[in-house]
Amino acid sequence: MLILLPPSEGKTAPAAGPRFDYSALRFPELGPARELVLDELARVSDSPDALKVLKVGASLAAEVARNTRLLEEPAAPAHSVYSGVLYDALGYGTLPPAARERADRQVLVVSALWGALGFADPIPAYRLSMSARLPGTGALAAYWKRQLSGVLDKHADGRLVVDCRSSTYAAAWAPDPASGAAVNVFQIRNGERKVVSHFAKHTRGELARHLLARSGPEPRTPGELLAAAEEKWQAELLPPAGRKPYQLNLVLPEDASFAR
């Protein structure tokens, strides 16, 4: 099983630690592609129109400035740098040791800067969204789609892929529809099923935690994934259609809360 996560827009900058090192990242074959994006990001972040190109407000100017010196910044495991609703719900630090070990092996983060990362890969905090367009790469989702296809196709071969990414990051790589399942979250409101974005992030983090920490064999097929999800949620599984993978729909009750 592989669990795909998006990065968080907000990040916790490591206070100390070793400097970032490309060689410490999983998928070393992505090295040249990563270097190009990092170089372009540093150049753009040092320009007068940096905030406009990176699509961020003036309050994030310090984070954009950090982009110019990422090779000198301390690095920490990706699971501790990425923060926010999904990562809080996953709660890596409170997972049992065996579940943390599984997370290090089975969770991948698809990133606008790094392409794809292992959960324990050491990275610095940075500011770059997959929706950005850099001069040397063009649209980042299209750029990484060209780079990731062969690498992740091979890595995911024969595995169930649980896709918890948002649509922006899902555009960078599509798993085999026969073995991938995209996770969607709905909530019952006034008797009708509604899409809920904030609850979706939290629930995807909860699902990732559940899959990593639950007892018993890990799911290896979309049907087994549905059975695992039904241990905690009302769920349904829709079959793939064309290039669209299985859809695992989690349906929250009207009184759903963020309690784990």
C-alpha positions in Angstrom: 0.0 0.0 0.0 1.0 3.6 -0.7 -0.7 6.6 0.8 -0.3 9.8 -1.3 -0.6 13.1 0.6 -0.4 16.7 -0.6 2.0 19.0 1.2 0.7 21.7 3.5 0.9 25.3 2.4 2.0 26.3 5.9 5.2 24.7 7.2 7.1 24.5 10.5 10.7 25.6 9.9 13.3 23.5 11.7 15.0 25.5 14.4 18.2 23.5 14.0 19.6 20.4 12.3 21.8 19.4 9.4 21.7 21.4 6.2 19.4 20.2 3.4 21.1 17.4 1.3 19.7 16.2 -2.0 21.2 12.8 -1.5 19.0 12.2 1.6 15.8 12.3 -0.5 14.0 9.3 -1.9 13.9 8.9 -5.6 17.4 10.2 -6.4 16.6 10.0 -10.1 14.5 13.1 -9.6 17.7 15.0 -8.6 18.2 17.1 -11.8 14.5 18.0 -12.0 14.5 19.0 -8.3 17.7 21.1 -8.8 16.1 23.0 -11.7 13.0 23.8 -9.7 15.0 24.9 -6.7 17.2 27.1 -8.8 14.2 28.7 -10.5 12.5 29.2 -7.2 15.5 30.9 -5.7 15.8 33.2 -8.7 12.1 34.1 -8.7 12.0 34.6 -4.9 14.8 37.2 -5.2 13.0 39.2 -7.9 10.8 42.3 -7.4 7.6 40.4 -8.5 8.3 37.3 -6.4 5.0 37.6 -4.4 3.0 37.9 -7.6 4.7 34.9 -9.4 4.3 32.7 -6.3 0.7 33.8 -5.7 1.2 34.8 -2.1 0.5 37.9 0.0 2.9 40.4 1.6 2.5 38.6 5.0 4.5 35.7 3.6 7.5 37.8 2.4 9.8 36.2 5.0 8.9 32.7 3.8 9.6 33.7 0.2 12.9 35.2 1.2 13.8 31.9 2.8 13.4 30.3 -0.7 16.6 32.1 -1.7 18.8 30.2 0.8 17.2 26.7 1.0 20.6 25.0 0.5 21.8 26.7 3.7 18.7 26.0 5.8 18.3 23.2 8.4 16.3 20.2 7.3 13.9 18.0 9.3 11.7 15.0 8.3 8.9 16.0 6.0 6.3 14.8 8.5 7.5 17.4 11.0 7.9 20.2 8.5 4.4 19.9 6.9 1.7 21.1 9.2 -2.0 22.0 9.1 -5.3 20.2 9.3 -4.5 17.0 7.5 -1.1 16.5 9.2 -2.6 17.3 12.6 -5.3 14.6 12.1 -2.7 12.1 11.0 -0.7 12.8 14.2 2.6 11.2 13.2 4.2 11.9 16.6 1.5 10.0 18.5 1.4 6.9 16.2 2.7 3.7 17.7 6.3 2.9 16.7 5.3 0.2 14.2 2.8 2.6 12.6 5.5 5.3 12.3 7.8 2.8 10.6 5.0 2.0 8.1 4.4 5.7 7.5 8.1 6.2 6.7 7.8 3.4 4.1 4.4 3.9 2.7 3.5 7.6 2.8 4.6 9.7 -0.1 4.1 13.5 -0.4 3.7 14.9 -3.9 5.4 18.3 -3.8 5.8 21.3 -6.1 9.5 21.7 -5.1 10.6 18.1 -4.7 8.3 16.1 -6.9 7.8 13.2 -4.6 9.1 12.6 -1.1 9.2 9.9 1.5 7.6 10.9 4.8 10.9 10.8 6.7 12.9 12.6 4.0 14.7 15.7 5.5 13.7 19.0 3.9 13.8 22.7 4.8 10.6 24.8 5.1 9.8 26.5 1.8 7.0 28.3 0.0 5.8 27.0 -3.4 2.5 25.8 -4.5 1.8 23.4 -7.4 -0.4 26.0 -8.9 2.6 28.3 -9.5 4.3 28.7 -12.9 8.1 29.3 -12.9 10.0 30.7 -15.9 12.2 27.7 -16.4 9.6 25.0 -15.8 6.3 26.4 -16.8 3.2 25.2 -15.0 4.6 23.0 -12.2 1.8 20.3 -12.3 2.6 19.7 -16.0 6.4 19.8 -15.3 6.2 17.2 -12.6 3.8 15.0 -14.5 6.6 14.5 -17.1 9.1 13.8 -14.4 7.1 11.6 -12.1 5.3 9.3 -14.5 8.0 6.7 -15.0 9.4 6.9 -11.5 6.1 6.6 -9.6 4.6 4.1 -12.0 7.5 1.8 -11.2 7.4 2.4 -7.5 3.6 1.8 -7.3 3.5 -1.3 -9.5 1.6 -4.0 -7.8 0.5 -1.8 -4.8 -2.8 -0.3 -3.7 -2.5 3.5 -4.0 -4.7 5.5 -1.5 -4.8 9.0 -3.0 -5.5 11.7 -0.3 -4.2 14.5 -2.5 -6.2 17.6 -3.5 -6.9 18.1 -7.2 -4.0 20.5 -7.7 -1.5 17.9 -6.6 -3.3 15.0 -8.1 -2.6 16.5 -11.5 1.1 15.9 -11.1 0.8 12.1 -11.3 -2.1 9.6 -11.8 -1.8 6.1 -10.5 -3.1 3.1 -12.4 -6.9 3.4 -12.2 -7.2 -0.3 -11.5 -5.2 -0.1 -8.3 -5.7 3.5 -7.2 -8.5 4.9 -5.1 -9.1 8.7 -4.7 -10.5 9.7 -1.3 -13.5 12.0 -1.3 -15.3 13.3 1.7 -18.9 14.4 2.0 -21.1 15.4 4.9 -24.9 15.0 5.4 -26.4 18.5 5.7 -30.1 19.0 5.9 -30.5 15.5 4.7 -28.4 16.0 1.6 -24.8 15.0 0.8 -22.5 18.0 0.5 -18.8 18.4 -0.4 -16.8 19.7 2.6 -13.3 21.0 2.0 -12.1 21.6 5.6 -13.6 18.4 6.9 -12.1 16.6 3.8 -8.5 17.5 4.8 -9.1 16.4 8.4 -10.9 13.2 7.4 -8.2 12.3 4.9 -5.6 12.7 7.7 -7.7 10.5 9.9 -8.0 7.8 7.2 -4.2 7.8 6.7 -3.8 7.4 10.5 -6.4 4.6 10.6 -4.7 2.7 7.8 -1.3 3.0 9.3 -2.3 2.1 12.9 -5.1 -0.4 12.6 -4.5 -4.1 13.5 -4.7 -6.8 10.9 -3.3 -7.1 7.4 -3.1 -3.9 5.4 -5.5 -3.5 2.5 -4.1 -4.7 -0.9 -7.2 -4.1 -3.1 -9.8 -1.3 -3.4 -12.3 -3.7 -1.9 -10.2 -4.3 1.1 -9.6 -0.6 1.4 -13.4 -0.1 1.5 -13.7 -2.7 4.3 -11.0 -0.9 6.3 -12.7 2.5 5.9 -16.0 1.0 7.0 -14.4 0.2 10.3 -14.8 4.0 11.1 -17.0 5.6 8.5 -19.9 5.2 6.3 -18.2 4.6 3.0 -18.8 3.5 -0.6 -16.5 2.5 -3.5 -17.2 3.6 -7.0 -15.5 1.7 -9.9 -12.9 3.3 -12.1 -14.0 5.1 -15.3 -11.4 5.6 -18.1 -8.4 7.2 -16.5 -10.4 8.0 -13.4 -9.4 5.6 -10.5 -11.7 4.0 -7.9 -13.5 6.6 -5.8 -13.6 5.9 -2.1 -16.3 8.2 -0.7 -16.5 8.8 3.0 -19.8 10.2 4.2 -19.8 12.1 7.5 -22.9 12.5 9.6 -24.5 15.9 10.2 -23.0 16.1 13.7 -19.4 15.2 12.6 -16.6 16.8 14.7 -12.8 16.8 14.5 -12.4 14.5 17.6 -10.2 11.6 16.8 
